[in-house]
Amino acid sequence: MVITLYDLAGAEDSIRFSPHCWRVRMALRHKGLDFEAIPWRFTEKDVIAFSGQGAVPVLVDGQRTVVDSWEIARYLDAAYPDSPSLLGGEQGTAHALFIKLWCEQTLHPLVLRMILFDIFAALHEKDIDYFRRTREARLGMTLEQAVLPPEQGLPQLAQVLSVPRAVLAVQPYLGGISPSFADYLLLGVFMWARTVSPIRLLQADDPMYAWRERLLDAFDGYARKARRIHDSYPE
C-alpha cells in the first residue's frame, strides 16, 4: 500500500511550500519509499480531522496515522529499519533534535519575515484571511509591520547561518559524509523560500550553497524538480 502524505499547497496544487512537509518528503525519498502527496490548505481542517489535529504534515501508512515531522521521521526509522537510517541511532537523534529546535526557534522566524508576502501571494484564496489572522496573532503585529526587507534580512541570515556554514566548510553534510534528517530539517527552510520567493538567500561561494545544491540533486533531483512559482527565480 502506498503511503499518503497530506502536504500544504498554495493556490495551485503543484506549489508545495511547507518547510515541515519538505522535511518529510526528503525523509521518504531517503528511505526509498513510494508515497502520494495530497494537496491540503490551511482552512481544510475537516480533511485531516481523522488525525486528531489541524496541521500538516500528516502521514498515513496502512493503519497508522502519524503527525508532526519529527514523529514521522522517528516512525519511518522504526517501521522501516532495513532502509537507510534517517536519525542514526541515539546520538544521531540527539544531534537532529538540536538542529530541529535551532531551525524552528532561530531560523524559521527570520526567514518567515523575509518571505512573508511571497507566501501570502502564493496562497489559495480560501487561505488568505486565515493566514493573515493567525500570523498577525503569532507575530503580534500586522504583516506589513512584520515583513523584513532583504537589505535588513540577508545580513541577519548570514550571521545566523555562521555555525552550519562552518560545519559545511569541512564536511559535505550536517550528517557527515552522507545526508541525514538533520540536513532535511535545514533544507526545508530553503525549500520554503525557493518555492515561493525571488530572494536569493545564498551566494554561490557559500559552502551552504554547495550543500544545498547536493541536496537539490539528491534522489534524481527530486527537490530541484519541485515546482516554483516562477522558474526564473534565482537558485
Residue pairs with C-beta under 8 A, 6 or more apart in sequence:
1 61
1 62
2 34
2 35
2 36
3 28
3 33
3 34
3 35
3 36
3 59
3 60
3 61
4 35
4 36
4 38
4 59
4 60
4 61
5 21
5 24
5 25
5 28
5 35
5 36
5 37
5 38
5 57
5 58
5 59
5 60
6 38
6 40
6 47
6 48
6 51
6 56
6 57
6 58
6 59
6 60
7 16
7 18
7 21
7 24
7 25
7 37
7 38
7 39
7 40
7 56
7 57
8 16
8 17
8 18
8 21
8 39
8 40
8 41
8 42
8 56
9 15
9 16
9 39
9 40
9 41
9 124
10 16
10 17
10 122
10 123
10 124
10 196
10 229
11 122
11 123
11 124
11 125
12 227
13 39
14 227
15 122
15 195
15 196
15 227
15 229
16 22
16 25
16 37
16 39
16 195
16 226
16 227
17 119
17 122
17 191
17 192
17 195
17 196
18 56
18 57
18 188
18 192
19 103
19 108
19 188
19 189
19 191
19 192
20 56
20 57
20 69
20 188
21 37
21 56
21 57
21 69
21 188
22 184
22 187
22 188
22 191
22 192
22 223
23 57
23 69
23 73
23 181
23 184
23 185
23 187
23 188
24 57
24 59
24 69
24 72
24 73
25 37
25 222
25 223
26 184
26 187
26 188
26 215
26 218
26 219
26 222
26 223
27 69
27 72
27 73
27 76
27 86
27 181
27 184
28 35
28 76
29 218
29 219
29 222
30 84
30 86
30 179
30 181
30 184
30 219
31 76
31 80
31 83
31 84
31 86
32 83
32 84
33 76
33 80
33 83
40 47
40 48
40 56
40 58
41 124
41 126
41 127
42 123
42 127
42 130
42 131
42 134
43 126
43 127
43 130
45 54
48 54
48 55
48 56
48 58
50 65
51 58
51 65
51 67
52 67
53 67
55 67
57 67
57 68
57 69
57 72
58 65
58 66
58 67
59 65
59 66
59 67
59 72
59 75
60 66
61 75
61 79
64 75
64 79
66 72
66 75
69 188
70 97
70 100
73 86
73 87
73 96
73 181
74 87
74 93
76 86
77 85
77 86
77 87
85 92
85 180
86 96
86 180
86 181
86 184
87 93
87 96
87 180
87 181
88 95
88 175
88 180
92 175
92 180
92 181
92 182
95 174
95 180
95 182
96 180
96 181
96 182
96 185
99 174
99 182
99 185
99 186
100 185
103 185
103 186
103 188
103 189
106 160
107 160
107 161
107 186
107 189
108 189
110 148
110 153
110 156
110 157
110 160
111 157
111 189
111 192
111 193
111 201
112 119
113 139
113 146
113 147
113 148
113 153
114 147
114 148
114 150
114 153
114 154
114 157
114 193
114 197
114 199
114 201
115 192
115 193
115 196
115 197
115 199
116 135
116 143
116 146
116 147
116 148
117 143
117 147
118 193
118 196
118 197
118 198
118 199
118 229
119 131
119 196
119 197
120 128
120 131
120 132
120 143
121 196
121 229
122 195
122 196
122 229
123 131
132 143
135 143
135 146
136 142
136 143
136 146
139 146
148 156
150 199
153 199
154 199
154 201
157 201
161 208
164 174
164 186
164 208
165 206
165 207
165 208
167 174
168 174
168 207
168 208
168 210
168 211
169 207
171 177
172 178
172 211
172 214
173 179
173 180
173 183
173 211
173 214
174 180
174 182
174 183
174 186
175 181
175 182
175 183
179 214
179 215
179 218
183 211
183 215
184 215
187 212
187 215
187 223
190 201
190 202
190 212
191 223
191 226
193 199
193 201
194 226
194 228
194 233
194 235
195 226
195 227
195 228
195 229
196 228
196 229
197 233
198 230
198 233
198 234
200 234
200 235
202 208
202 209
202 212
203 209
213 235
215 223
216 223
216 224
217 224
